[in-house]
Amino acid sequence: MKKFKIAHLYYDLMNLYGENGNIRYLVKQLEEQGIDAEVHFLSMEDKIDFTKYDFYYIGMGSEENKMIVLDNILKYKEDIIKAINNNKYFLITGNAIDLFGEHIITLNNEVFLDGEIIVVTECPWYKSWFGLKPTRLKVGDGKTPFRKLKFI
C-alpha cells in the first residue's frame, strides 16, 4: 500500500501553539481509516521537493518567525504553484496564510510579496488589541494559480 506522505513545513519556526498536535491528529485519523501515513519535518536548511509529498502543512508562528520563513518560502513560489495545479493539498493555519498573500502590513512596515495573490492580510492580530483596524482576509479574484486553496 502506498504511504500518504505529509510534509510539515517549517515545523520548528511555525509552531506557536503546538501545531504539531494538528499533524499527530491528522495521522491518527488517516490510520483509523486504514491509510498508512508518514510525516517529514522540513525547515529552512532542507531542500523542499513539492513533487514528493501528498499534503503540505504550515502552522502558525510568531510574527518574527513568519518573516524569517517568508524569505525562505519565496524561493519555492513556482514550485508551490505547480504543486497546487497538480492537485497537491495544503493546509495553512493561523498567520501562516500571510505567506501566500500579496503583501503583509506590520506595525513597522509593509512587505510586498511580488506576485500571485490569494489573500490580502491587513495588519497582524495585535493591531486590534491597540484599537487599530482588525485583520481582514480577502479571497483572491479566482484567476490566480492559488485559487484551488480552500479556506477553512
Sequence and secondary structure as in RCSB ss.txt:
>XXXX:A:sequence
MKKFKIAHLYYDLMNLYGENGNIRYLVKQLEEQGIDAEVHFLSMEDKIDFTKYDFYYIGMGSEENKMIVLDNILK
YKEDIIKAINNNKYFLITGNAIDLFGEHIITLNNEVFLDGEIIVVTECPWYKSWFGLKPTRLKVGDGKTPFRKLK
FI
>XXXX:A:secstr
   EEEEEETTTTS TT THHHHHHHHHHHHHTT  EEEEEE TTS   TTS SEEEE    HHHHHHHHHHHGG
GHHHHHHHHHTT EEEE GGGGGGGEEEEE SS EEE  S  SEEE S THHHHTTS    EEE  S SGGGG  
  
